[in-house]
Amino acid sequence: MTEETRTTTRTPRFEPARASDPAVVAVEERQRVLLSRLEEGRRAEAALHAERLRLLAEFAETADELAALLHPDRVTEARDMQRRSMTAEVAVALNVSERFVTAETCDAETITALPTTLNALARGDISRQHVHKLVTHLNTLPAETWEAFEAAVLPLAVQLNPARFDNLARRMRERLHPDSLTIRARQAREERSAWISEDRDGMAHLHLYAGAEDILAIDSRLHHHARALAAEPDETRMIPQLRADTAVDLLLGTSAATGGAAVELVVTVPATTLAGVAEEPGELSGYGPVDPDTARRLAAAAPAFTRVLTRPDTGEIVSVGRASYRLPAALRRRLRVEDERCRFPGCNRRAITADADHTTAWQDGGSTTRDNLAHLCRRHHRVKHATDWDVTQDPDRTLTWTSPLGRTTTTRPPQRDLADAALRARAILTRAQDSDRPTTPDRENPPPPISDNSLPRTSNPDPDNGPALTARGRGVLARIRTPRPLPERTPF
C-alpha cells in the first residue's frame, strides 16, 4: 500500500463553525508546529543513525586491519578476536549489550555497501527500522541480487511505514531468491517449534513457529470464536481477552465449542500451478508467498480456504471460488484479495478482520461497487466516521486521505506496489552484463541518490529492449511476475 503525504488546507467536516473560533485556530496552528518539529526530529534521528552505522562499519574495518597487522600468519583467528574486542569496547562505551552491537555492526557493514540506501537514511527519507528490515531480507539473498532488491524496495521504504514495508519487501525477496521456494519451505518446516517465555505478575507467553497457513487458520478461528462470544448479551470480556481464553480452552480441551467456528482464508494460485504443470508459488492472503505444494493443498481444502486462480504470466484474477452466487459475497471476497490489509495510512491489520466500508457513504449517494469500497479495521472505520478525516477513491482504487490538519496521504492495494517493484528489479537484472558490469553494488561509483520524498510511484522500464540478461540472473528474472492491473469489471 503506497503512502504519499502532502499538506493542504480545508474546512473541517464536523462543526464548521469552529473554524472561525480564534481559540480553535490557535490550538490547531500549535498542532501543526508541533507536528512539523516531530518530523524534523525524525529526520535528524535518521541522519544520526546513518552516521552511527558509518562509524560502526569503519570501526569494524579497523579491527580487521589490526588483526592483519598484528598477526599476519593467522589473520582469520586474529580477526575473530579483534572483532570480539571491538564489540565489547563499543558496548561498554555506549552502555548497551554486546548482542545489540553485533547486530548493528552487521547492519552497518551491509548498508555501507548500499550507498543509495545509506544516503536515503542520512536525508531522513527512511528510518532505522526500515534499514534494519531491508538488511534482514538482504542478508538472506545472494550478492548478485542485492542491487535489484534495493532498486525494487527502496522506493517502498520511502512511501510506507516499517510494518507495511516489511510485508512487501518479504514478498519481493521471495521473487528474487534464486532457490526454489519449495526447497526453502521444506527446510524451514524442519525448524518448527513451540516454546514459552515467562512474564510478570503470574503471566507467560506461548510461541508457536509453524507453517504460515496453519498459523493464519488458527488466528482466523480465534477471531471468529471471540466475535461469537462477544455477541453474547452477558459477555464482558474484551476481544483480546476472548482470543486468549479461546486459545487456552481449545488447547486444554475445556471449551464447549471446540470446532464450530468457520475458518476463512484466501489462497491465490496460478492456474498452471493448480493443474500441476508449473511450479509458480501461491499467495496466502495476510502472509505472502507459499510454495506450490502448499498452495495446491490449500486450494483443495475449500471451503476452509477461498481459492483464487490467476494467470501465471500476469497475476490477473481469472476465477474466484464462492460458497454462493450472491454478488455481495463474491465482491467481498475479491476486495479482501485486493486489499489484504486495512486501507488506512500505515495500518497493517488484516482485511479478513476488517469492515468493507463505503468510501462515499450509502446515505450520501455512494454505491456498493468495487471502486467505492475499501477495507478498514474497526478502529479506523470509527475514525473515518467520527472525526474530520476525509477520504476519496479513484477508479483504480487508490484512496486519498485528508487529515484534520490538512495533510493528504494516498494508499493503494499492495499488488500495485509489488508490480512496480518487480518492474524495477527486472530492469536492473536485465541491464546486468557479466563481462562489463559488476553484479554487486559498486561502492566507489554509487548510483545517484533519491532526490526527495516525491519518488515516482510507477516505473516503466523496457527490459525487452535492453542488453542481454546474464546467465546468473536468468533464473531470478524468470521468477519475477509483473501483474497487469486488475480489470475494472469483476470477472466472476
N, C-alpha and C positions, 0 to 999 in steps of 0.2 A: 504494500500500500504506500504510494508515494505521498509525501507530505512536503508542501512548499508553502512558506509563510511570508506574508507581507502585511503592511498596516494600512488600514483605510479608516475613514470616519463615517459614522452612520447614526441614525436616530434609533434609540432603543425601542424594541417592540413592545415591552411591558412598561406601563406607566409613563407615557411620552411626556407628560407634564414635568417630570423630574428633570428633564434636560435643561430647563430654564432656571432651576434652583441653584443659586451660586454655591451653596454648601456641597451639593452633589457634584457639581462641576469641579470644585476644588479637590474633593476626595478622588474622583476619577483621574484627574490630572496627576495627583500624587501617585496613584497606582501605576500610571504609565511611566513615570520617572523611576519608580522602584523596579518595575519590570525591565526597563532599559538597563539599569545598573546590574540587575541579576544577569542579563545577557552579557554585559561587559565582563562581569566576574567569571562567567563560564568560559569566555574566550581566553581570558587571562590564565585561568586554571589549565586549559588545554595547552597553551603556549609553554607554561611552566613544566607540564608533564612531558612535552616534546623535548625540552632542554634536559630534563632528568633522564629520559631514555638515551639521548645522545651521550650524556656523561657516563651512564652505566655501560653503554656499548664501548666507549673509549677506555673505561676502567678495565673492562674485560680484555681488551686488546693489550693493555699494559701488562696484565697478568700473564698473558701468553708470551709477550716479548721477554718478560723477566725470566720465565721458565726456560726459554731458548738460550738466553744469555748465561744463566747460572748453571744449567745442566744440559749442554748440547748433546751429551751422549744418551740421555734418557728423557727426551722432551715430553713425550706423552704422559709419563708418570708425573713429571715435574709440573706439567700444565694442570693436571687434576688437583695437585696440592696447592698450587698458586691460586687456582680458582676458588678452592675452599677457603683459603686465607682471605682472599678478596671479599668473598661473600660475608664472612664473619666481620671483617673490617667495616663494610658498609652497613651491616645490620646493627652493629654497636653504635656507629655514628648517627644513624637515623632512628634508632630506638624502635626497630621493627624486627620481625622474625627472619631467620636465615632462609626459610622456605619462601617467604614473600620476596626477598631479594633475588633468589634463584629464579622465581617465576618472572619477575620484572626484567631481569637480565636477559632471559630467553626472549621476551617480547622485544626488548631493546635491540638485540642483535638481528632479529628478523626484520623489524620495522626500519632500521637504518639501511637495510638492503633495498628498501622500497621508498626512495626519496619523495615520490609523489604523495604517498600516504603520510609520510612524516611531515611534509610541508603543509598538508591539509590540517593536520593536528596542530602545528605551530600557529596557523592562522585562526584556529578555533572553529574551523568548518565542521570538524568531528570531535568526539570526546574520547577520553581514555578508555571508556567502556567499549566504544566502537572499535578502537585499536586492539584491545585485548581479544574481542570476539573474532575480529578479522585474522589476527595472528593464530588463534587457536585452530581455525579452519585451515589456514595456510600451511601450518606445520604438519598437516596430515596429507598434503599434496606433494607430488614430485616437483622439483625445482623448475622443470621446463614448463609447468602450467602456472607458475606464480604470476607472471606478467598478465596473462589472460584473466586470471582470477581477480587481480587487483583492478584491471580495467573494467571488469564486469560489475564488481560490487562496490567500489569506492563511491560512485555517484549515489548509490543507495544509502551508504553511510551518511552522506551529507543530507539526504532527504528524510531519513527515517530515524526513529528513536532506537536505542540499542536492542531492545527485545524484538521489534519488527525486523530490524536489520539482520539480527542473528538468524531469524527464521528463513529469510530469503537467501542469506549467504550460505546457510547449511544446504539448502536445496541446490544452489548453484555449485557448491562443492561436489555434490553427488554427480552433477552433469559433467564436471571436468575431471573427475577421478578416473585414471586410466584402467584401474582394476574393476572387474565385474562387481556390481552391487550384490549379485547372488553370492559370490565368494566372500565378500566383506560381511554380508549379513550372517552367513553361516559361521564365520569366525567370531562375530560379535555375540551371537547367541550362546557360544560356549562360555561367555563371561556372565551369564545371567545369575542373579543372586538376590537375596533378601537379607536385610540386617536392621538392627535397631541402634539408636543413639539416645542417650539419656538427656533429659532437660530438667528444668527446675520445678519445684512445687509438686512433686509426685507425677510428673508427666514425662512422656518419651515420644520419639518419632519412629515410625516404621517406614523403611525404604525398600522399594521393590524395583529391581532392574530387570526388565523383561522385554519381549517384543512389543514394538510400538502399537500394533493392532490390539494386543491384549490389554495394554495399559489404557488405551483410549476407550476400549469397550468397558473396562472397569470404571473409568471416570464417567462414562455415559450412564451406566447402571446406577452409580451412586447419585448422579444428578436426578434421574427420574424417580428413584426411591425417595430422595429428600423432598422433591417437589410434591410428590403424592402425600407424604406425611405432613408437609407444611399446610396442605389444604384442609387438614382435619380441624374442626372448629375449636377443639380444646388444646391444640398444639401451640406451645410457647417457645420452642427451641428455634434458633436461627438456622439458616440453610447450612453454614459451615459445621455447626454442631450436629445437625441431622446427617450430614455426609459422614462425619466421623463415627457417629453412633451406628449408622447403617453398615459401614465397613467392619466395625467390631462385631456386630450381630451376625453378619454373613460369614465372617471367618470363623467365629466361635460356634456357629450353628444355633444361635439363640433367637433368631428372627422368625416371626410368624409369616413373613412374606419373603421367602428365600428363592426368588426366581421369577416373579411375575413382571418385573419392570422391563419394559422394552429397551433394547439397545439399538440406537440409530447412529450408524457411522456411514461415511461415504468413501468409497474407493473408486478412483479413476484409473481405467485400464485401457491402454492402446488395444484396438480391436485385434490386431495381429498377435499381440501377446496373449490375449484370451484364447485365440484359436490355436496357440502353440506353435506358430510359425515364425515368431520373433521373440527376442528377449529384452524388449524395452521395459524399464522399470515402471511400476504404477505409482499413483499418488494417493496417500491416505490423508483425507481432509483433516486439518488440525494438526498434522505432523509433517508430512513431506514424502519423499521418495521411499518406496518399499521395493524389495527385489521381486522379479517376475513370478517366482513360485508362490510367494506370499500373496501377491496381487491376484493371481488366478484362484488361489484357495479362498480368499475373502470374497471375490466376485461370485463364487459358487455357494457362498454361505447366506445368500439372501433368504429371508427378509431382514436378517440382523444387520446386513450391510446394504446400502443403496449402491448399485453398480452403475458407473458412468463409463460409456465406451467413447474413445476418442480416436481420431485419425493419427497414426504414429508419426507422420511427417509434419503435421501442423499443430497437433494438440486440440483441434477443433472437436467439440462435442457432437457425436453423431447419434447417441442414444442414451436415455436415462431410464433406469429401472423404476417402476412405480408400483405401489400397492393398490392404487385405484386410478380411475380415469378422470377424476375431478381436477380441473385446471389449477385451482389454488394450491393443491398439494404438490403438483408437478412443478409449478412455478417456485414454490417454497424450496423444493429440493434443488432446483437449478441455482437459485440465489445463494443457497448455502455452499454449493460447489464453487461459485464465482467469488463470493465474499471471503469465505474461510474464517474471517475474524470480524469483530466489531469494527464498523467503518468510522468511528470517531477518531480524530487525530491521536495517534500514539497508543491506542488501546490494543491489547493483544488477546482479549478474551475470545474464545472460540464462538463461531457463528451458531453452532448447534445449541448453545445455551442462551442465545440472544433472541431478541424480538425482531421480526420483519416490520420495519417502520415505514409508513408513508412519508416520503420526503416533503411533499406538499400534502397537508392533511386532507383526509376524505371530506370533511365538512367545509373545506376551503376550495373544493373542486378537484382535488387530486384523485388520480385513477389508480386502480390496483393493477399496475403494469410493471414490467421489469425495470423500466427506466424511471420509476417513481418509488421504488422500494429499495431499502438497504438495511442490513442487519446492524442493530445497536444493542449492546448489552443493557441490562436493566438500569444500571447506574446512569449511563449516558443517554438512554431513552428518556429518563426523567429530566436530565439536564437540558435536553433539547426542548422539551415541552414546558418546563417550569422556570426557565431562565431566559436571558437575552441572547443565547446562542442561536444563530440562523444558519440554515443550510439550503443549498440548491443542488440539483442533479442535472448533469449534461446527458445527452443521448447515449454516450459511451460509458455511462455510469460513474463518471468522475464526480465526486462530491466536493463542493466548495463551502467550507465552514467559515463563518464570521463570528469572532468572539465578542463579548460585551464591550471590550476596549477597542474594537475595530480591526483586530488582526485577522487576516484571511489565510486559511490553510486549505490545501486541496489533498484529497485522498483518492486512491484508485484501487481496484481489485488487484491482489498480488500477482496474478498471472500476467498482467500487462507489464509489470516491472520485471518479471522473470524473462519475458520475451525481449525486452530492451537489453537486459544484462546478457542474454545469450547472443544477441547480435554483436555486442561489444567484444565478447570472448571470441566469437567466430572471426571477427576482423583481425584480432591480434594473432590468433593461431594461423590464419590463412596467410598473413604477411610474413610470418617467420620463415627464414631461409637457413638451412643447415650450414651452408657454405659461408654466408656473409652476414649473418645476423645472430647475436647471442640469444640463447633460449632462456637465460636467467636475467634478472634486472641488471642494467648497466649502471653501477654506482657513480662512475665518472661522468657519464653523459645521460642524466635522467631526462625523462620526457618533461615537457612544460607542465608547471603546476596547474591545479584547478584555480581558475581566476577568482571566483567568488561563490556565493551560495546559490547563484542563479544558473545552476547546471541545466543543460537541456534534458528533458525527461525522456526523449526518444532519440535514438541513434539510428542512422540509416547507412551503414557501411555497405559496400558492394563486394563481398568476398569472392563472388564468382568471377569478377574481372581482375582480381589481384594476382600476386605471384603464386607459384605452386606451393601446395601445403607440404610441410616436412613429413617424413615418414613417421617420426616420433609423435607428431601431433595429429596424424590422421585418425587414429583410434579415438582420441579425445574428441575431435571435431564431430565424428560420427555420432557421438552420444548427445550432442547439444541440439535439442529440438528448438525451433523458433516458431512457436504457435502464432497463427494469424489471429486477429481479433475475433471474438465470438460473433456469430451472425446476429443481426438485430432481431430477426424473427425466431421465436422459440421453435427448435426443431423437433418438438415432441408434443 
